[in-house]
Amino acid sequence: MKLEGYVEHIIYRNTENGYSVINLVSEEEELTAVGIFPYLNEGEFLELEGDYTEHPMYGLQFQVQSYEAVAPKDALAMERYLGSGAIKGVGAALAARIVRRFGSRTFEIMEREPERLSEIKGISDRKAREIAGQMEEKRDLREAMIFLQDYGISVNLAVKIYQQYGQEIYRIIKENPYRIADDISGVGFRTADEIARRVGIREDSDFRIRSGLLYTLLNASGEGHTCLPEPVLLHRTAALLGVPEESVERHLDSLSLDRKLIRKMLPDGQGGELPFVYSAASYYAELSIAVMLYQLNLSIEASDTEVRTRLAKIEKGSGIELDGHQREAVAEAMRHGLLILTGGPGTGKTTTINAMIRYFESENLDIFLAAPTGRAAKRMTEATGCQARTIHRMLELTGGPESVGGRAMFSRNDENPLEADVIIIDEMSMVDVYLMQALLKAIVPGTRLILVGDVNQLPSVGPGSILQDMIRSEAFPVVRLTKIFRQAAESDIIVNAHRINRGEQVTLDNKSRDFFFLQRQDPNVILRVVLALVQEKMPRYVHADISDIQVLTPMRKGALGVENLNRVLQRYLNPAEKDKAEIPFGHGISSGEEGENGKGVLRVGDKVMQIRNNYQLEWEVRNRYGIAIDKGLGVFNGDMGIVRAINSFAEEVTVEFDEGRMVSYPFKQMDELELAYAITVHKSQGSEYPAVVIPLLTGPRPLMNRNLLYTAVTRARSCVTLVGDPRTFQAMVENGTEQKRYTGLCETIKSYISTQMSDL
Ligand SMILES: Nc1ncnc2c1ncn2[C@@H]1O[C@H](COP(=O)(O)OP(=O)(O)OP(=O)(O)O)[C@@H](O)[C@H]1O
C-alpha cells in the first residue's frame, strides 16, 4: 500500500546502512515507519510504499519497501520542510513568510527563479542565492546518495565519497571506481571492484589490474611482509583478479615509473637473487630506518678502566654480581650510540637493564624507558622501578586527521626530537616498520638507543621483523644473553620454554609446580577442564583474580578457537543478571534490528580487548569523585579492559583499561572490541599473566609451530596449564619452520653501509 507524509522526527538512524525509524505525519494520522533510507532529512515529504506490521515490542509500524522524496504539494508541508532546519539560515518564521508570498508555487520558484526570493523582506540578493544553492545541493546530494546506494555503498561511505568528489562522482564511478580506493580511507579494493563489476568495467582493465597489484601488496603487509618476490606478487594478483599473469606483469613497469611500486633485487634464500616488489610506503620505511640506524650507531669514547670501576661500584651497591655477558652489555651501551640486547626468558635482560640505568644515572644522564604495549610498559616500570611508557605515548601521539588512515602522527619527530640522553626499548620483537620509523625519526644522533628483546618470540603484528633483520645484518653491536640464572632455572616454565625453543623433548609428567599438561582428547571435555581451571583451580593456586587467568589458543575458529571459548567462558564467568546491562554484540547492532539473532551479547563486567590501533579514542582517568585527573588519546591493538557501563540512552559502552583509563565507545564503534576471556597467542605478545591456560588439540600445521608454543608458554608468570593432546604439543616442538616473512631491511642496511664506506 502507499502512504505519504512528512518526516516529523528521526527516532533512530543507522548511518552505515541507512536503516531508520521515523515519525511520519500524514493528513489523517501520525505513525512510525521503518526501513532503509539512503538519504533522509527531518521536514522532508515522502511517498512510501510498504505494509503495516505488528512489532512485538513497539506495536503497529509501517514497514517501508521503497520510497521517494517529493516536493511537498501543499503550502503547509512546504513551510514545514523549509522551516525544519534543513536549509541553513531559514528558520520557521522566514519559512512562513516565503510560503505566504509564493503559496503552492514556492518550490518551483525557488528552483527556477531563485532571485525572486529577494522580494521577501529580510532576504538580500546574496541570501537568496545562498538559499537557492542549498536547495540545489540538497537535491544533488540526495540523488547521489540514491545513485551510490544502487552500487551497494553504505550511507556513511556515500557521504564521504560525495564530499570528496561532488558531482564528479558519476564520471568517476563509470570510468575508474578504483580511484575511490586510493582516495578514501574505508574503501578498499573489494568495494571498488564490486562497484566496477556493477558498472560493467572489464576484468582486464588497466585500472583494475593496477589497483589489484597494490591491493595484493597491502594484503601482504597485513600478513607481516614488507615486500613480495615478484613471482609471488604476480601469481597472487592474477589469482585475485582472475586474469593471466602476463596481463598483470605488463603493469609492473608503469607502476614503478609512477613510483607507486619499487622493485629491488634481494637474496632468494637459496644463494641467488630475485626481484622483490615493495609498496612505496614500506620501501621508504625500510630505507629510512637503515639510514637512521646507521647515523645513530656512533662510537663513544669511554675508558675501559673507568667503566670497570663504576660497574663494580654499581654491582656492590645493588648486591648483584653480573656475569661476563651482562657486564659486556653495560660496557657496550657506554661505548655505542646503538646496542641490541637479546636473550630468552630468565637470561637476565631486566637485571642488565637495571645495571645500565644505575650506570647512566651515575653519569646524570636523562633516561627514557618505553615498550610497544601498555602491558609491556607496565611490566618494565615494575621491573626497573622507573617510569616506562608506551612508545606511542613517549612520541606524543596526536589525533590529527592524518592518523585516520591507520598511520599514527606524533608530536615528537625530526623537527621536535626526544630530549633524552638514553632511550631503552623493551619487547623490541613487537615493533613493526612503521613504529620503528616513527621512533627513529624522533631520536637525534648522540642520543643512545638500546633495543632489548627476544628474537624467538613471534614477530610483530604489523609488517617487518626489525629485531631479527638488525641482528642478521651484523652491522650493529649485539649482546646475546644465554645463561639461565639459578633462580630462573627453578621455574619449569623458563626451562621448558628454552627446551621448546631448541626443539628438545619436554617431560609432561606433571611433577612440576608451574608447568602442567592435562591429557584430554574430547573438545567438550577440554572446554569443561579449561573452565574449571579458570574459574576455580588457578585463581586459588596462584592467588589471583579470575580475570587475571588468561586462556590462550592458537586459533579463532573451531570448538577450541577464540570465538567459541569466549561464548562458553562468558556464559559461566559473567552470566546474565537482572541488573546487569547488556546489548547485542556482533551484528545485531549494525543491522539496526533488535539483535535477538543469536550473535551474542556484551554485558557489564565482560573482559574485552581492543582489536585495532585507534589513535583518536579519548581516555581519561578519574579520581574517586569522578573528576578527570589525566586525559589522553589512543587505545591500541591488544589493550585489555573490563566493561563498566552500558548506556542505551547515550548509546555508549564504557570500558576501563589498565591504570583506570576510562574509554567511551559509541555503539557503532563497538566493532573495535572483542570478548577477551580467551585470546589468540598472537594477540598475547608482550603481555604476561599470573597464570595461562592453553587448550591444544589440532590446528593447521603452518600455524602450529615451535615459535607459537614458545610465545604462549612464556606469557605465564607463575603457572602454565596445557589441556589436550600431548602429540600435538610434541609436533609443535618439532615444527621449527617459522611462518616466512618477506622483508629487505637486513640487505638495505648492508647496502647502505657499504655505499657510505665507499664514499669515504
Ligand atoms: N648476574 C646474576 N646473578 C644472579 N642472578 C641473576 C643475575 N642476573 C639475573 N639473575 C636472576 O635471574 C632471574 C632472571 O633475570 P631477569 O628477570 O633479569 O631476566 P629476563 O631476561 O629479564 O627475564 P624475562 O624475560 O623472563 O623477564 C632473576 O631471578 C634474576 O634475579
The ligand as an SDF file (V2000), in Angstrom:
LIG
                    3D

 31 33  0  0  0  0  0  0  0  0999 V2000
   74.0800  -11.8660   37.3940 N   0  0  0  0  0  0  0  0  0  0  0  0
   73.1200  -12.5110   38.0480 C   0  0  0  0  0  0  0  0  0  0  0  0
   73.3820  -13.2570   39.1220 N   0  0  0  0  0  0  0  0  0  0  0  0
   72.4320  -13.9330   39.7680 C   0  0  0  0  0  0  0  0  0  0  0  0
   71.1390  -13.9390   39.3970 N   0  0  0  0  0  0  0  0  0  0  0  0
   70.7990  -13.2240   38.3210 C   0  0  0  0  0  0  0  0  0  0  0  0
   71.7510  -12.4610   37.5850 C   0  0  0  0  0  0  0  0  0  0  0  0
   71.1220  -11.8720   36.5690 N   0  0  0  0  0  0  0  0  0  0  0  0
   69.8250  -12.2120   36.6590 C   0  0  0  0  0  0  0  0  0  0  0  0
   69.6370  -13.0180   37.7060 N   0  0  0  0  0  0  0  0  0  0  0  0
   68.3680  -13.6190   38.1400 C   0  0  0  0  0  0  0  0  0  0  0  0
   67.8390  -14.3930   37.0810 O   0  0  0  0  0  0  0  0  0  0  0  0
   66.4350  -14.2370   37.0180 C   0  0  0  0  0  0  0  0  0  0  0  0
   66.0520  -13.7550   35.6250 C   0  0  0  0  0  0  0  0  0  0  0  0
   66.6040  -12.4560   35.4070 O   0  0  0  0  0  0  0  0  0  0  0  0
   65.8180  -11.2920   34.6770 P   0  0  0  0  0  0  0  0  0  0  0  0
   64.5000  -11.1140   35.2620 O   0  0  0  0  0  0  0  0  0  0  0  0
   66.7510  -10.1380   34.6260 O   0  0  0  0  0  0  0  0  0  0  0  0
   65.7260  -11.9680   33.2490 O   0  0  0  0  0  0  0  0  0  0  0  0
   64.9190  -11.5460   31.9760 P   0  0  0  0  0  0  0  0  0  0  0  0
   65.7390  -11.9610   30.8140 O   0  0  0  0  0  0  0  0  0  0  0  0
   64.5150  -10.1420   32.0490 O   0  0  0  0  0  0  0  0  0  0  0  0
   63.6940  -12.4810   32.0800 O   0  0  0  0  0  0  0  0  0  0  0  0
   62.2280  -12.3080   31.4930 P   0  0  0  0  0  0  0  0  0  0  0  0
   62.4050  -12.0520   30.0360 O   0  0  0  0  0  0  0  0  0  0  0  0
   61.6260  -13.6400   31.7860 O   0  0  0  0  0  0  0  0  0  0  0  0
   61.6160  -11.1900   32.2510 O   0  0  0  0  0  0  0  0  0  0  0  0
   66.0390  -13.2610   38.0960 C   0  0  0  0  0  0  0  0  0  0  0  0
   65.6020  -14.0050   39.2080 O   0  0  0  0  0  0  0  0  0  0  0  0
   67.3250  -12.5440   38.4230 C   0  0  0  0  0  0  0  0  0  0  0  0
   67.3760  -12.1360   39.7510 O   0  0  0  0  0  0  0  0  0  0  0  0
  1  2  1  0
  2  3  1  0
  2  7  2  0
  3  4  2  0
  4  5  1  0
  5  6  2  0
  6  7  1  0
  6 10  1  0
  7  8  1  0
  8  9  2  0
  9 10  1  0
 10 11  1  0
 11 12  1  0
 11 30  1  0
 12 13  1  0
 13 14  1  0
 13 28  1  0
 14 15  1  0
 15 16  1  0
 16 17  2  0
 16 18  1  0
 16 19  1  0
 19 20  1  0
 20 21  2  0
 20 22  1  0
 20 23  1  0
 23 24  1  0
 24 25  2  0
 24 26  1  0
 24 27  1  0
 28 29  1  0
 28 30  1  0
 30 31  1  0
M  END
$$$$
